[in-house]
Amino acid sequence: MPITDWRERVDVENRRQRELRAEMAASARRRATAFVEGAEELGSKSAVAREIGIDVRAVRRAINEYGPATAPPPAPPDN
């Protein structure tokens, strides 16, 4: 097993964290899009929240923060 120094390990973990943040943001956008589609199908954000058993504020917040009108963040730079 190759021995790496702590600087290399920190660099690897920094890259992993950037990748995970990008994945989480993409997931949040997909979830918000699904909420929008659910609201269109069921007639309201409240109906979506009731259907899946969460607070309507969570649905509204997701749509406001990550909904279709929200542009995706730029891709992280490769290091």
C-alpha positions, 0 to 999 in steps of 0.5 A: 500500500503506497504511503502518502503524506498528510498533504496528499490526503487532505488534497484528495479529501478536498476534491471528494468534498467538492464532488459531493457538494456538486452531487448534493446540489444536483440532487437538490435541483432534481428534487425541486423539479419533482416538487414542481411537477407534483404541485402541477399534478396535485394542484398545490405545494400543500398537496405535495407536502401532504402526499409525502408527509412533510411540511409545506415549508420544506417544499416551498424552500426547496422550490425557491432555492433549487427550482427550475428558475435557479441556474445550476452553479458552475462546475468546480475546477479540476485540480 
